[in-house]
Amino acid sequence: IEQAIDLDRQATIDAAIVRIMKGSKKLVDEELKIKTIEALRKHFVPTVQDIKKRIEHLLEREYMERDEKNHNLYHYVALNVVM
C-alpha cells in the first residue's frame, strides 16, 4: 500500500509541476519548488528531494527543458498531442 501511495504522490507532484509551468511558461528552480509545495499543501507536503526527482523526470520526458544559459531556469515545452 505504501508503494501505491508513493506512485500516486509522484503523479500528483508531476501534475502540479506541469500545471504551474504551463501557466508560468518559465520559472527558476527555487520558485518552482515553492509553488509546487504551495499547490500541494492541502493534500500533502512533498519534500524538496521528491520535487527535484519529479523535475528531473519531467525534463527527461521533455515536458520542460533547462535554459541553455541558466541551468536554474526551466521552460515549459508545449506538447503537440496526436490522437
NUTORDO-231399 format. One record per atom (N, C-alpha, C): atom name; residue in one letter; residue number from 1; x, y negated, z. Coordinates in Angstrom, 3 decimals, m for minus. Layout:
N
<atom=CA | res=A | n=NUM | X=X | Y=Y | Z=Z>
...
! end
This chain:
83
<atom=N | res=I | n=1 | X=0.829 | Y=1.200 | Z=0.000>
<atom=CA | res=I | n=1 | X=0.000 | Y=0.000 | Z=0.000>
<atom=C | res=I | n=1 | X=0.871 | Y=m1.262 | Z=0.000>
<atom=N | res=E | n=2 | X=2.002 | Y=m1.224 | Z=0.685>
<atom=CA | res=E | n=2 | X=2.903 | Y=m2.379 | Z=0.729>
<atom=C | res=E | n=2 | X=3.442 | Y=m2.695 | Z=m0.663>
<atom=N | res=Q | n=3 | X=3.717 | Y=m1.650 | Z=m1.461>
<atom=CA | res=Q | n=3 | X=4.208 | Y=m1.860 | Z=m2.820>
<atom=C | res=Q | n=3 | X=3.133 | Y=m2.531 | Z=m3.682>
<atom=N | res=A | n=4 | X=1.890 | Y=m2.138 | Z=m3.492>
<atom=CA | res=A | n=4 | X=0.792 | Y=m2.749 | Z=m4.243>
<atom=C | res=A | n=4 | X=0.646 | Y=m4.227 | Z=m3.886>
<atom=N | res=I | n=5 | X=0.809 | Y=m4.539 | Z=m2.618>
<atom=CA | res=I | n=5 | X=0.743 | Y=m5.937 | Z=m2.179>
<atom=C | res=I | n=5 | X=1.883 | Y=m6.738 | Z=m2.801>
<atom=N | res=D | n=6 | X=3.086 | Y=m6.165 | Z=m2.808>
<atom=CA | res=D | n=6 | X=4.237 | Y=m6.843 | Z=m3.415>
<atom=C | res=D | n=6 | X=4.000 | Y=m7.120 | Z=m4.900>
<atom=N | res=L | n=7 | X=3.479 | Y=m6.141 | Z=m5.617>
<atom=CA | res=L | n=7 | X=3.201 | Y=m6.323 | Z=m7.045>
<atom=C | res=L | n=7 | X=2.134 | Y=m7.388 | Z=m7.269>
<atom=N | res=D | n=8 | X=1.115 | Y=m7.404 | Z=m6.431>
<atom=CA | res=D | n=8 | X=0.061 | Y=m8.406 | Z=m6.529>
<atom=C | res=D | n=8 | X=0.622 | Y=m9.803 | Z=m6.257>
<atom=N | res=R | n=9 | X=1.479 | Y=m9.910 | Z=m5.266>
<atom=CA | res=R | n=9 | X=2.090 | Y=m11.205 | Z=m4.949>
<atom=C | res=R | n=9 | X=3.012 | Y=m11.675 | Z=m6.062>
<atom=N | res=Q | n=10 | X=3.745 | Y=m10.752 | Z=m6.683>
<atom=CA | res=Q | n=10 | X=4.607 | Y=m11.132 | Z=m7.808>
<atom=C | res=Q | n=10 | X=3.774 | Y=m11.722 | Z=m8.934>
<atom=N | res=A | n=11 | X=2.666 | Y=m11.067 | Z=m9.260>
<atom=CA | res=A | n=11 | X=1.787 | Y=m11.565 | Z=m10.323>
<atom=C | res=A | n=11 | X=1.176 | Y=m12.913 | Z=m9.942>
<atom=N | res=T | n=12 | X=0.844 | Y=m13.085 | Z=m8.674>
<atom=CA | res=T | n=12 | X=0.269 | Y=m14.344 | Z=m8.204>
<atom=C | res=T | n=12 | X=1.295 | Y=m15.471 | Z=m8.290>
<atom=N | res=I | n=13 | X=2.535 | Y=m15.187 | Z=m7.906>
<atom=CA | res=I | n=13 | X=3.612 | Y=m16.187 | Z=m7.999>
<atom=C | res=I | n=13 | X=3.845 | Y=m16.538 | Z=m9.467>
<atom=N | res=D | n=14 | X=3.922 | Y=m15.527 | Z=m10.330>
<atom=CA | res=D | n=14 | X=4.113 | Y=m15.773 | Z=m11.766>
<atom=C | res=D | n=14 | X=3.020 | Y=m16.690 | Z=m12.309>
<atom=N | res=A | n=15 | X=1.770 | Y=m16.378 | Z=m11.975>
<atom=CA | res=A | n=15 | X=0.648 | Y=m17.174 | Z=m12.483>
<atom=C | res=A | n=15 | X=0.722 | Y=m18.617 | Z=m11.990>
<atom=N | res=A | n=16 | X=1.085 | Y=m18.795 | Z=m10.726>
<atom=CA | res=A | n=16 | X=1.197 | Y=m20.151 | Z=m10.173>
<atom=C | res=A | n=16 | X=2.299 | Y=m20.936 | Z=m10.884>
<atom=N | res=I | n=17 | X=3.444 | Y=m20.302 | Z=m11.095>
<atom=CA | res=I | n=17 | X=4.565 | Y=m20.979 | Z=m11.762>
<atom=C | res=I | n=17 | X=4.177 | Y=m21.364 | Z=m13.186>
<atom=N | res=V | n=18 | X=3.535 | Y=m20.448 | Z=m13.911>
<atom=CA | res=V | n=18 | X=3.135 | Y=m20.747 | Z=m15.291>
<atom=C | res=V | n=18 | X=2.127 | Y=m21.888 | Z=m15.325>
<atom=N | res=R | n=19 | X=1.140 | Y=m21.881 | Z=m14.407>
<atom=CA | res=R | n=19 | X=0.158 | Y=m22.982 | Z=m14.347>
<atom=C | res=R | n=19 | X=0.850 | Y=m24.315 | Z=m14.077>
<atom=N | res=I | n=20 | X=1.776 | Y=m24.311 | Z=m13.120>
<atom=CA | res=I | n=20 | X=2.493 | Y=m25.538 | Z=m12.763>
<atom=C | res=I | n=20 | X=3.317 | Y=m26.028 | Z=m13.949>
<atom=N | res=M | n=21 | X=4.042 | Y=m25.122 | Z=m14.579>
<atom=CA | res=M | n=21 | X=4.892 | Y=m25.516 | Z=m15.712>
<atom=C | res=M | n=21 | X=4.052 | Y=m25.966 | Z=m16.909>
<atom=N | res=K | n=22 | X=2.919 | Y=m25.320 | Z=m17.123>
<atom=CA | res=K | n=22 | X=2.052 | Y=m25.710 | Z=m18.237>
<atom=C | res=K | n=22 | X=1.549 | Y=m27.135 | Z=m18.042>
<atom=N | res=G | n=23 | X=1.241 | Y=m27.491 | Z=m16.807>
<atom=CA | res=G | n=23 | X=0.758 | Y=m28.833 | Z=m16.516>
<atom=C | res=G | n=23 | X=1.848 | Y=m29.884 | Z=m16.523>
<atom=N | res=S | n=24 | X=3.046 | Y=m29.494 | Z=m16.116>
<atom=CA | res=S | n=24 | X=4.138 | Y=m30.465 | Z=m15.981>
<atom=C | res=S | n=24 | X=5.047 | Y=m30.530 | Z=m17.203>
<atom=N | res=K | n=25 | X=5.096 | Y=m29.450 | Z=m17.967>
<atom=CA | res=K | n=25 | X=5.955 | Y=m29.308 | Z=m19.153>
<atom=C | res=K | n=25 | X=7.438 | Y=m29.148 | Z=m18.795>
<atom=N | res=K | n=26 | X=7.936 | Y=m29.931 | Z=m17.828>
<atom=CA | res=K | n=26 | X=9.318 | Y=m29.738 | Z=m17.373>
<atom=C | res=K | n=26 | X=9.429 | Y=m30.136 | Z=m15.909>
<atom=N | res=L | n=27 | X=10.242 | Y=m29.378 | Z=m15.177>
<atom=CA | res=L | n=27 | X=10.446 | Y=m29.637 | Z=m13.751>
<atom=C | res=L | n=27 | X=11.844 | Y=m29.209 | Z=m13.347>
<atom=N | res=V | n=28 | X=12.371 | Y=m29.898 | Z=m12.338>
<atom=CA | res=V | n=28 | X=13.645 | Y=m29.463 | Z=m11.765>
<atom=C | res=V | n=28 | X=13.366 | Y=m28.319 | Z=m10.794>
<atom=N | res=D | n=29 | X=14.382 | Y=m27.531 | Z=m10.531>
<atom=CA | res=D | n=29 | X=14.291 | Y=m26.317 | Z=m9.728>
<atom=C | res=D | n=29 | X=13.601 | Y=m26.541 | Z=m8.387>
<atom=N | res=E | n=30 | X=14.068 | Y=m27.496 | Z=m7.612>
<atom=CA | res=E | n=30 | X=13.515 | Y=m27.732 | Z=m6.271>
<atom=C | res=E | n=30 | X=12.051 | Y=m28.139 | Z=m6.317>
<atom=N | res=E | n=31 | X=11.701 | Y=m28.974 | Z=m7.275>
<atom=CA | res=E | n=31 | X=10.316 | Y=m29.429 | Z=m7.395>
<atom=C | res=E | n=31 | X=9.388 | Y=m28.269 | Z=m7.752>
<atom=N | res=L | n=32 | X=9.860 | Y=m27.379 | Z=m8.616>
<atom=CA | res=L | n=32 | X=9.068 | Y=m26.210 | Z=m8.983>
<atom=C | res=L | n=32 | X=8.854 | Y=m25.299 | Z=m7.774>
<atom=N | res=K | n=33 | X=9.885 | Y=m25.094 | Z=m6.981>
<atom=CA | res=K | n=33 | X=9.748 | Y=m24.265 | Z=m5.776>
<atom=C | res=K | n=33 | X=8.750 | Y=m24.871 | Z=m4.798>
<atom=N | res=I | n=34 | X=8.848 | Y=m26.169 | Z=m4.572>
<atom=CA | res=I | n=34 | X=7.942 | Y=m26.846 | Z=m3.635>
<atom=C | res=I | n=34 | X=6.500 | Y=m26.766 | Z=m4.125>
<atom=N | res=K | n=35 | X=6.284 | Y=m27.045 | Z=m5.415>
<atom=CA | res=K | n=35 | X=4.922 | Y=m26.999 | Z=m5.962>
<atom=C | res=K | n=35 | X=4.348 | Y=m25.586 | Z=m5.914>
<atom=N | res=T | n=36 | X=5.207 | Y=m24.580 | Z=m6.102>
<atom=CA | res=T | n=36 | X=4.744 | Y=m23.190 | Z=m6.044>
<atom=C | res=T | n=36 | X=4.311 | Y=m22.834 | Z=m4.629>
<atom=N | res=I | n=37 | X=5.108 | Y=m23.221 | Z=m3.648>
<atom=CA | res=I | n=37 | X=4.747 | Y=m22.956 | Z=m2.252>
<atom=C | res=I | n=37 | X=3.446 | Y=m23.661 | Z=m1.895>
<atom=N | res=E | n=38 | X=3.304 | Y=m24.917 | Z=m2.312>
<atom=CA | res=E | n=38 | X=2.078 | Y=m25.669 | Z=m2.037>
<atom=C | res=E | n=38 | X=0.864 | Y=m25.021 | Z=m2.691>
<atom=N | res=A | n=39 | X=1.031 | Y=m24.537 | Z=m3.924>
<atom=CA | res=A | n=39 | X=m0.085 | Y=m23.939 | Z=m4.655>
<atom=C | res=A | n=39 | X=m0.552 | Y=m22.626 | Z=m4.025>
<atom=N | res=L | n=40 | X=0.374 | Y=m21.906 | Z=m3.408>
<atom=CA | res=L | n=40 | X=0.041 | Y=m20.589 | Z=m2.863>
<atom=C | res=L | n=40 | X=m0.182 | Y=m20.578 | Z=m1.363>
<atom=N | res=R | n=41 | X=0.017 | Y=m21.697 | Z=m0.709>
<atom=CA | res=R | n=41 | X=m0.029 | Y=m21.781 | Z=0.758>
<atom=C | res=R | n=41 | X=m1.316 | Y=m21.217 | Z=1.360>
<atom=N | res=K | n=42 | X=m2.441 | Y=m21.404 | Z=0.686>
<atom=CA | res=K | n=42 | X=m3.722 | Y=m20.921 | Z=1.227>
<atom=C | res=K | n=42 | X=m3.830 | Y=m19.397 | Z=1.201>
<atom=N | res=H | n=43 | X=m3.066 | Y=m18.764 | Z=0.312>
<atom=CA | res=H | n=43 | X=m3.126 | Y=m17.306 | Z=0.174>
<atom=C | res=H | n=43 | X=m2.019 | Y=m16.628 | Z=0.979>
<atom=N | res=F | n=44 | X=m0.804 | Y=m17.076 | Z=0.757>
<atom=CA | res=F | n=44 | X=0.375 | Y=m16.592 | Z=1.473>
<atom=C | res=F | n=44 | X=1.509 | Y=m17.562 | Z=1.170>
<atom=N | res=V | n=45 | X=2.558 | Y=m17.534 | Z=1.978>
<atom=CA | res=V | n=45 | X=3.700 | Y=m18.421 | Z=1.745>
<atom=C | res=V | n=45 | X=4.845 | Y=m17.582 | Z=1.179>
<atom=N | res=P | n=46 | X=5.132 | Y=m17.756 | Z=m0.116>
<atom=CA | res=P | n=46 | X=6.218 | Y=m16.992 | Z=m0.716>
<atom=C | res=P | n=46 | X=7.576 | Y=m17.507 | Z=m0.231>
<atom=N | res=T | n=47 | X=8.547 | Y=m16.612 | Z=m0.177>
<atom=CA | res=T | n=47 | X=9.893 | Y=m17.034 | Z=0.199>
<atom=C | res=T | n=47 | X=10.543 | Y=m17.706 | Z=m1.009>
<atom=N | res=V | n=48 | X=11.524 | Y=m18.544 | Z=m0.740>
<atom=CA | res=V | n=48 | X=12.266 | Y=m19.191 | Z=m1.825>
<atom=C | res=V | n=48 | X=12.932 | Y=m18.112 | Z=m2.685>
<atom=N | res=Q | n=49 | X=13.436 | Y=m17.067 | Z=m2.036>
<atom=CA | res=Q | n=49 | X=14.077 | Y=m15.973 | Z=m2.769>
<atom=C | res=Q | n=49 | X=13.088 | Y=m15.302 | Z=m3.733>
<atom=N | res=D | n=50 | X=11.851 | Y=m15.084 | Z=m3.277>
<atom=CA | res=D | n=50 | X=10.832 | Y=m14.492 | Z=m4.150>
<atom=C | res=D | n=50 | X=10.539 | Y=m15.400 | Z=m5.342>
<atom=N | res=I | n=51 | X=10.459 | Y=m16.695 | Z=m5.095>
<atom=CA | res=I | n=51 | X=10.196 | Y=m17.647 | Z=m6.180>
<atom=C | res=I | n=51 | X=11.348 | Y=m17.640 | Z=m7.174>
<atom=N | res=K | n=52 | X=12.573 | Y=m17.613 | Z=m6.680>
<atom=CA | res=K | n=52 | X=13.743 | Y=m17.562 | Z=m7.566>
<atom=C | res=K | n=52 | X=13.703 | Y=m16.327 | Z=m8.462>
<atom=N | res=K | n=53 | X=13.348 | Y=m15.184 | Z=m7.875>
<atom=CA | res=K | n=53 | X=13.265 | Y=m13.940 | Z=m8.652>
<atom=C | res=K | n=53 | X=12.207 | Y=m14.051 | Z=m9.740>
<atom=N | res=R | n=54 | X=11.066 | Y=m14.655 | Z=m9.397>
<atom=CA | res=R | n=54 | X=9.985 | Y=m14.781 | Z=m10.371>
<atom=C | res=R | n=54 | X=10.350 | Y=m15.786 | Z=m11.461>
<atom=N | res=I | n=55 | X=11.075 | Y=m16.851 | Z=m11.105>
<atom=CA | res=I | n=55 | X=11.540 | Y=m17.804 | Z=m12.120>
<atom=C | res=I | n=55 | X=12.455 | Y=m17.082 | Z=m13.106>
<atom=N | res=E | n=56 | X=13.389 | Y=m16.290 | Z=m12.585>
<atom=CA | res=E | n=56 | X=14.301 | Y=m15.532 | Z=m13.459>
<atom=C | res=E | n=56 | X=13.510 | Y=m14.582 | Z=m14.360>
<atom=N | res=H | n=57 | X=12.498 | Y=m13.936 | Z=m13.802>
<atom=CA | res=H | n=57 | X=11.659 | Y=m13.026 | Z=m14.576>
<atom=C | res=H | n=57 | X=10.956 | Y=m13.779 | Z=m15.716>
<atom=N | res=L | n=58 | X=10.421 | Y=m14.956 | Z=m15.402>
<atom=CA | res=L | n=58 | X=9.719 | Y=m15.745 | Z=m16.420>
<atom=C | res=L | n=58 | X=10.682 | Y=m16.310 | Z=m17.465>
<atom=N | res=L | n=59 | X=11.914 | Y=m16.599 | Z=m17.061>
<atom=CA | res=L | n=59 | X=12.934 | Y=m17.030 | Z=m18.022>
<atom=C | res=L | n=59 | X=13.246 | Y=m15.881 | Z=m18.986>
<atom=N | res=E | n=60 | X=13.385 | Y=m14.677 | Z=m18.452>
<atom=CA | res=E | n=60 | X=13.658 | Y=m13.500 | Z=m19.286>
<atom=C | res=E | n=60 | X=12.514 | Y=m13.231 | Z=m20.252>
<atom=N | res=R | n=61 | X=11.291 | Y=m13.438 | Z=m19.798>
<atom=CA | res=R | n=61 | X=10.104 | Y=m13.191 | Z=m20.633>
<atom=C | res=R | n=61 | X=9.790 | Y=m14.382 | Z=m21.544>
<atom=N | res=E | n=62 | X=10.601 | Y=m15.432 | Z=m21.454>
<atom=CA | res=E | n=62 | X=10.522 | Y=m16.617 | Z=m22.313>
<atom=C | res=E | n=62 | X=9.241 | Y=m17.425 | Z=m22.150>
<atom=N | res=Y | n=63 | X=8.707 | Y=m17.429 | Z=m20.925>
<atom=CA | res=Y | n=63 | X=7.591 | Y=m18.324 | Z=m20.614>
<atom=C | res=Y | n=63 | X=8.111 | Y=m19.739 | Z=m20.368>
<atom=N | res=M | n=64 | X=9.394 | Y=m19.821 | Z=m20.004>
<atom=CA | res=M | n=64 | X=10.049 | Y=m21.102 | Z=m19.794>
<atom=C | res=M | n=64 | X=11.523 | Y=m20.921 | Z=m20.102>
<atom=N | res=E | n=65 | X=12.225 | Y=m22.049 | Z=m20.201>
<atom=CA | res=E | n=65 | X=13.652 | Y=m21.980 | Z=m20.504>
<atom=C | res=E | n=65 | X=14.399 | Y=m23.049 | Z=m19.728>
<atom=N | res=R | n=66 | X=15.682 | Y=m22.795 | Z=m19.516>
<atom=CA | res=R | n=66 | X=16.535 | Y=m23.774 | Z=m18.846>
<atom=C | res=R | n=66 | X=16.936 | Y=m24.846 | Z=m19.843>
<atom=N | res=D | n=67 | X=17.088 | Y=m26.056 | Z=m19.357>
<atom=CA | res=D | n=67 | X=17.597 | Y=m27.146 | Z=m20.173>
<atom=C | res=D | n=67 | X=19.050 | Y=m26.845 | Z=m20.518>
<atom=N | res=E | n=68 | X=19.456 | Y=m27.136 | Z=m21.728>
<atom=CA | res=E | n=68 | X=20.826 | Y=m26.843 | Z=m22.155>
<atom=C | res=E | n=68 | X=21.865 | Y=m27.664 | Z=m21.397>
<atom=N | res=K | n=69 | X=21.533 | Y=m28.895 | Z=m21.045>
<atom=CA | res=K | n=69 | X=22.488 | Y=m29.776 | Z=m20.376>
<atom=C | res=K | n=69 | X=22.390 | Y=m29.708 | Z=m18.859>
<atom=N | res=N | n=70 | X=21.184 | Y=m29.529 | Z=m18.339>
<atom=CA | res=N | n=70 | X=20.953 | Y=m29.497 | Z=m16.896>
<atom=C | res=N | n=70 | X=20.318 | Y=m28.158 | Z=m16.534>
<atom=N | res=H | n=71 | X=21.105 | Y=m27.254 | Z=m15.969>
<atom=CA | res=H | n=71 | X=20.610 | Y=m25.907 | Z=m15.681>
<atom=C | res=H | n=71 | X=19.624 | Y=m25.866 | Z=m14.515>
<atom=N | res=N | n=72 | X=19.408 | Y=m26.981 | Z=m13.827>
<atom=CA | res=N | n=72 | X=18.403 | Y=m27.059 | Z=m12.769>
<atom=C | res=N | n=72 | X=17.056 | Y=m27.554 | Z=m13.289>
<atom=N | res=L | n=73 | X=16.976 | Y=m27.798 | Z=m14.589>
<atom=CA | res=L | n=73 | X=15.750 | Y=m28.291 | Z=m15.215>
<atom=C | res=L | n=73 | X=15.153 | Y=m27.194 | Z=m16.081>
<atom=N | res=Y | n=74 | X=13.852 | Y=m26.952 | Z=m15.893>
<atom=CA | res=Y | n=74 | X=13.151 | Y=m25.938 | Z=m16.675>
<atom=C | res=Y | n=74 | X=12.139 | Y=m26.608 | Z=m17.591>
<atom=N | res=H | n=75 | X=11.956 | Y=m26.007 | Z=m18.768>
<atom=CA | res=H | n=75 | X=10.961 | Y=m26.467 | Z=m19.741>
<atom=C | res=H | n=75 | X=9.947 | Y=m25.348 | Z=m19.960>
<atom=N | res=Y | n=76 | X=8.679 | Y=m25.714 | Z=m19.996>
<atom=CA | res=Y | n=76 | X=7.621 | Y=m24.751 | Z=m20.313>
<atom=C | res=Y | n=76 | X=7.685 | Y=m24.438 | Z=m21.804>
<atom=N | res=V | n=77 | X=7.534 | Y=m23.184 | Z=m22.152>
<atom=CA | res=V | n=77 | X=7.520 | Y=m22.760 | Z=m23.552>
<atom=C | res=V | n=77 | X=6.096 | Y=m22.330 | Z=m23.882>
<atom=N | res=A | n=78 | X=5.458 | Y=m23.090 | Z=m24.753>
<atom=CA | res=A | n=78 | X=4.092 | Y=m22.754 | Z=m25.159>
<atom=C | res=A | n=78 | X=4.135 | Y=m21.476 | Z=m25.993>
<atom=N | res=L | n=79 | X=3.275 | Y=m20.548 | Z=m25.640>
<atom=CA | res=L | n=79 | X=3.255 | Y=m19.258 | Z=m26.334>
<atom=C | res=L | n=79 | X=2.234 | Y=m19.269 | Z=m27.441>
<atom=N | res=N | n=80 | X=2.618 | Y=m18.699 | Z=m28.551>
<atom=CA | res=N | n=80 | X=1.687 | Y=m18.501 | Z=m29.664>
<atom=C | res=N | n=80 | X=1.189 | Y=m17.074 | Z=m29.567>
<atom=N | res=V | n=81 | X=m0.028 | Y=m16.923 | Z=m29.078>
<atom=CA | res=V | n=81 | X=m0.592 | Y=m15.596 | Z=m28.876>
<atom=C | res=V | n=81 | X=m1.311 | Y=m15.169 | Z=m30.152>
<atom=N | res=V | n=82 | X=m0.945 | Y=m14.006 | Z=m30.656>
<atom=CA | res=V | n=82 | X=m1.573 | Y=m13.466 | Z=m31.859>
<atom=C | res=V | n=82 | X=m2.380 | Y=m12.239 | Z=m31.455>
<atom=N | res=M | n=83 | X=m3.677 | Y=m12.254 | Z=m31.801>
<atom=CA | res=M | n=83 | X=m4.536 | Y=m11.103 | Z=m31.459>
<atom=C | res=M | n=83 | X=m5.057 | Y=m10.449 | Z=m32.693>
! end
